[in-house]
């Protein structure tokens, strides 16, 4: 979804937080919503995606004008060649969904939606909506690659769907809601469906009471996965108290931990490490503002030496008799860089037989993780046994 224009206390993008931890929305107001390179990159990718969809579905322009506009995007600071491929993936999905319909569907891009019937002052902008027959399809383009986002029971998309129903419900006989998320940088395309009746019940029975409490800053604080996206995550007193309780529970343990105790502690302390990192980040920000944090100070970290003007520096070295063969090393670019240069599909067609993904190193995960348990090969196990025998 596109970011909401203007300030919304209860934004759709933050609904996964304030629907669970209702006081968090007002608490976050004390912390600025700072922009970042990732956000700027995402904004540019959204602009390109909007332009492509609008050109295909709404107002087709000449090839010359199309090329000129794309070239303007290429001059933007955060532009990357892969944006063109990823926004094509988004466009192709929309094309495919549109062609599934017998009749031309109604399509709107960057559609402003008002869901204030359910959320005080609630508004936002949907990336793309498509209405055909009795189905409303809300389509979301996400450019991030850090966290995989699913469409199933996604509160952000459901809020936008409620807004669309308010706006177009009288014009179209909508009975079914489809929601899709296109996250091309991690090959994630997720879709989910819900009936109009179900989403209206969710809006009336869940959203309205929770939104009213959140708007007033009332209700109970709740610690969970949503904390990592909260602007107050490093300074939240409730989160600190909950994590310290966990530490207090296990500090009196003595002797060697049993496997059962290890499993129990890993489960209990999940999230504590991230909280400590958030706490340290917050402390550093405060210190850089000339605030006092008892017992701590900001210092200069490690850095590596670098040549300011490498071309000029190497030119001087060559003039002093040093050969280029000594100054430069030749090495192949990475697979990711190759995909950017050649194109993912073309590269797979050309050298796919020479590309393999080796087995990853074992890493710890919860039992609910969808990945299969890590298994070592029999030959490796026998080798370990032989080494142990030799040592004994």
C-alpha positions, 0 to 999 in steps of 0.5 A: 500500500502507498503511505497515507498522505498527511498524518493519521493517528490510526494509520492502516499501515500501523493497524497490526500494532494498534489493533493489538496494543491500543495505547501504542498509537498515542505513544508513538506520537512522541517519536518522529516518523523519520524517512530513510533510504529504504523508504525513499527507495520504496516510494520511487518504486511505487511511483514507477509501479503506479505509472506503469499500471496507469498507462496500461489500465487507465490512460495509455500514452505514446511510446515516446512519452513513456520512454521519457518518463521512465528516463526521468525515473532513472535519474532519481537518486534511489533508482536501481535497474531492478526496479523496472523488472520488479514493477513489471512483475506487479504490472503482469499480475494486474494484467493477468487478474484483469484478463480473467474477467469476461468483461473489462473490470473497473480499475483504480490506481492510487485510490484514496479510501475513507474508512472513518466509519470504523476508525476515527479519522481513518483514511489512506491510499490503496495501490490498486483496486479492481472490481468485476462482477461481485468481487472487489480485488485490493492489490498491494505492491510492497517493495521491501525484502526484509519481512515477508508479508502475507495477505491472509487476515492482513488488517491493513488491506482489510481496512482499505477494503472497508473503505472501498466498500463505503465508496463503491458499495452502492454502485457495485453489488460486491459480495466477495473481497480478494486481497493480494500482495505482490512482493517481487524482491523476495518472489512473494505473491500472496492472495486471500479471500473473505466474504463481504459479510465477514469483513463487515463483522470484523469492522464492526465487532473488532475494529470499531471498539479497538480503534476507539480505545486506540484513538483515546490512548486507552487499553492494555499494552501488549508485547509481541512481534508488532513491537519491532515496528513501533517507533517507541520500541526502545523506550517503551516502559511496558516492553522493558518491564515484561522483558525484565520479568523474563530475566528475573524468572531464569536468573536463579537457575543453577547447574547444567540446564537440561534440554527441556530447560533450554527449550523453555528458556529459548521460548520465554526469552524470544524477543529479549535480544531484539529488545536489548538492541532496540534499547541500545539504539535508543540510548545512542540516539539520546546521547547524540542529542546531548541527553544524559544516560547514566553510565553510558556515553557515545564514542567513535566506533571502528572505521576502515581506511579508504582512498579518497580519489582512487583513480587519481591515486592509482594514476600517481602509482602508475606514474611511479612505475607500478604496473596495472596488473599489480594494482588491480585484481580480476574477479567475477561479479556475484550471482545477484549482480549478474541477475541485475545485469543480464536479467533473472530469466535470461540468466537462468535460461543461459547458465541455469545448469551451472547454478546451484543452491548448496545446503544452508548451515543449520540455524535455530528456528521455532517448531512452528517454522514451515521449513523441514528439520535440518538433517546431516548426511550419513557420511558426515555422521560416520566421519564425525564418529571416526574422528572421535575414535581417533581422538580417543 
